[in-house]
């Protein structure tokens, strides 16, 4: 028998709060292979993001010359030599699929590589931390200054003001750079400097400036831990062969101080290499202790590896007590077996094959896509008209797309009712029996077409009618099918 529980009977545990209060993290500066890698990737990613809107690409007279541009007023997306129309939004779907599969592949190879090195939140937070260290000093200095909040000096107030000013400058340029992808970058920069830019530009720059400043300057690791869904997804996708930042407890335990470790080794007793210096914790941007095993908070940036390697070098022990590894190798070392690594395995092969397949499909579709297109819409009211001479007329709205960067002459043909005639309303045609019109470059042109079937060949029921447009110069053909109906 089920018992109904009254929600008012439920009580929270009085032993502690429902939500843990945030403990501010003070990452210490560190040098090493992974720190240099992060600096290099940061410079590359931010350089591309900030400078790409200013790269030019010649598309011909009258066409935008910005290499990467989201042209919302004209419904175009330009990426160097590629121009996409609204009808080709499926390319973006393909890109999203490739991006997701690439993320899965990265996870299968090296865990949260994306989080540790390439995620925008990580990149900008890392940059904000660098500014904070430059202005306020390293870990201990910042902790000491924050602990003395009640006695803020003029110098301390100046440091705080300078830090936040630089943060806001970085955040402002971050928001401004994003807006530059939606219009001509040099023009908008001049308009912003002279306060002549559209109000929508100021609004979006303000929104993006605020979010960057709050996320990278204040929320920091909380975005990764509480807001981002990828750590939860990644945990479900990983396997035992994925390389993650790992504390090699088989070598590090049992922990003890450096002095005590030396005494125990002199006596021939087993002792671990970890000396409990806590440098791995001090440099961690999320404030975790990697020695506690895999954790949701760990973004696997590798800074703890650099910190530990520095300590191991100083005390004359082998480096990589913390490193990219997996539990399988830890158990193998405990059994006296050499470690093995399987980067190429069914999971990674599957992901790579799927990336190649989707990429190949997109590339084939892009290379073989038609740059001339036609769409036909039959009039609904009336669907057909019977003229005084007994002939039947159907009207259609035809939309022609010229995706090339030059004007071209096209001919319009119709196949359907016997001896049917075609008339283009309101447009001058080069010939009467086969309408020819000039289609402007990179535009959509809408025409009204009248198809008339003579009385002696009036169809008694609906018959298919095919509209075919042909580029006279290039021979490109596009067609669309509808129906010719009787009253």
Secondary structure, DSSP 4 states (H G I P E B T S, - for coil): ---PPPGGG----TTS-SSPPPPPP-PPP--SHHHHHHHHHHHHHHHHHHHGGG-B----TTS--BSEEEETTTTEEEETTEEEEGGGTHHHHHHHHHHHHHHHHHHHHHSSHIIIII-HHHHHHHHHHHHHHHHH-SHHHHHHHHHTTTS--HHHHHHHHHHHHHHHHHHHHHHHHHHHTTS-HHHHHHHHHTT-S-HHHHHHHHHHHHHHHHIIIIITHHIIIII-SHHHHHHHH--TTS-EEEE-HHHHPSP--HHHHHHHHHTT----S-----HHHHT-TT---GGG---TT----SHHHHHHHHHHHHTT--S-SEEEE-HHHHHHHHTTPPP---SSSHHHHHHHHHHHHHHHHHHHHHHH--SEEEEEEE--SSS-EE-TTS-EEEEEEEEEEE-SSS-EEEEEEEESSTT-EEEEET---S-SSS-EEEEPTTEEEEEEEEEEE-GGG--SS-EEEEEEEEETTT--EEEEEEEE---
